[in-house]
Amino acid sequence: MLINPESEIQQKEKSSSKEFDTEDVKIYSLRIPTDMFDKLKYEIGRETKASMRDMILTAVAKHYGI
């Protein structure tokens, strides 16, 4: 019989918690309004992936007034 010191809940948390990797983000996987994307797509093409992510998050917050 195998004995596992971690509870079943802890094991599920470990397997379900994955870090968000900005290198794997594709523009079509984002859920942003089409009109917002149309305004940003040319600017996004010139940016690095990290700054692209920041630009999108800023635009989404501005669009929704967050």
C-alpha positions in Angstrom: 0.0 0.0 0.0 1.3 3.4 -1.0 1.1 6.3 1.5 0.8 9.8 0.1 1.3 12.6 2.7 -0.6 15.1 0.6 -4.3 15.2 0.7 -6.4 14.8 -2.5 -7.3 18.5 -2.5 -3.6 19.5 -2.4 -2.8 17.2 -5.3 -5.7 18.7 -7.4 -4.4 22.3 -6.6 -0.9 21.4 -7.7 -2.1 19.9 -11.0 -4.5 22.7 -11.8 -2.3 25.6 -10.9 -0.2 26.5 -13.9 1.6 29.8 -14.4 0.4 32.0 -17.2 3.1 32.1 -19.9 2.9 35.2 -22.0 5.1 33.6 -24.7 2.3 31.2 -25.6 -0.4 33.8 -26.0 -2.0 34.1 -29.4 -4.1 37.1 -30.3 -7.0 35.0 -31.4 -7.2 33.4 -27.9 -8.1 36.7 -26.4 -11.7 37.7 -25.7 -11.8 41.4 -26.5 -14.3 43.5 -28.4 -13.7 43.5 -32.2 -13.8 47.3 -32.4 -11.1 47.5 -29.7 -9.0 44.9 -31.5 -9.3 46.8 -34.8 -7.9 49.9 -33.1 -5.0 48.0 -31.5 -3.9 45.4 -34.1 -1.4 47.6 -36.0 0.1 48.9 -32.8 0.2 45.3 -31.3 2.2 44.1 -34.4 5.1 46.4 -33.5 5.3 45.6 -29.9 7.2 42.8 -28.0 5.1 40.1 -26.4 5.4 41.5 -22.8 4.5 45.1 -23.8 1.7 43.7 -26.1 0.2 42.0 -23.0 0.4 45.3 -21.0 -1.1 47.3 -23.9 -4.1 44.9 -24.2 -4.7 44.8 -20.4 -4.6 48.6 -20.3 -7.0 48.9 -23.3 -9.4 46.4 -21.8 -9.5 48.3 -18.5 -10.0 51.6 -20.3 -12.8 50.2 -22.5 -14.7 48.8 -19.5 -13.9 51.8 -17.2 -12.1 49.6 -14.7 
